[in-house]
């Protein structure tokens, strides 16, 4: 390894290492803090765990990100504008703060949604300033706000959201490096490393849950990093979106069905596919393995195809989400039907 290359990579590698160590350390402290403050998620009909478990462990991810991502994005070979870095960190802090507050004392939906919209709008306004048309802003703001909430919806069993964060952020790291953006690659790698630090305590059986402070932050960062990839190379957005196909499909279809059936979509429930897998008697680890299997066997190869053949990127993205929807519908139908059969069998 040449001295020039070592000097080029060393700051990013150091930031990634620190991201893991900071997250790991802060989550350990958060466990004791949650017990002391009584921040425990109790088992219930609409929950998938069976014992009281601390929440708010996502604060470790937040602290790690706030301390390491700015270092990565300011890496001298491909630095991002200072106003973009500041806006991203400010938006992250806003999402984390409202989530941390909600983890301590439940907040109404409207204030949380308002802060989310403001934070997302702030970041994307900085991202497109002096570049693409401002007509992109409403689309990105809606998408970013949905990402914040869908990752919150998908944080319901041990290890799942942390696992997804590791996968998507790692994929974005490879993608950013491939389009010549080592600073963005380093930032994405810091997100992945911080998720690994949290996952150590959240893997089944979980010692602590992420809470809104972490799930909202991951949702913002995954969408934000995807948008930053788009800002550099718009064709690379298709493989970036493919990486998130498992969570986007599950959360979107579940929400759509609940709305169509006239249910209060914003209330707690156990209707996501991963929750149905657990309801059928499988462990949290098995449910998470379903999503890992999709990511490794479908999302990763399709993302690679979309990147290697840019003209096919949009079609690859459409096909991936179409297949994901078919798989979701089929799997959900089988799980629900088996549950109904089990209930009828017990009653007879």
Secondary structure, DSSP 8 states (H G I E B T S, - for coil): --HHHHHHHHHHHHHHHHHHHHHHHHHHHHHHHHHHHT-EE---TT-S-SS-EE--TTHHHHHHHHHHHHHHHT-TTS---HHHHHHHHHHHHHHHHHHHHHHHS---HHHHHHHHHHHHHHHHHHHHTTSS-TTHHHHHHHHHHHHHHHHHHT--STTHHHHHHHHHHHHHHHHHHHTT-HHHHHHHHHHHHHHHHHHHHHSSS-SB--HHHHHHHHHHHHHHHHHHHHHH-GGGHHHHHHHTHHHHHHHHHHHHHHHHTT--TTS----SHHHHHHHTT--HHHHHHHHHHHIIIIIHHHHHHHHHSGGGHHHHHHHHHHHHHHHHHHHHHHHHHHHHHHHHHHH-
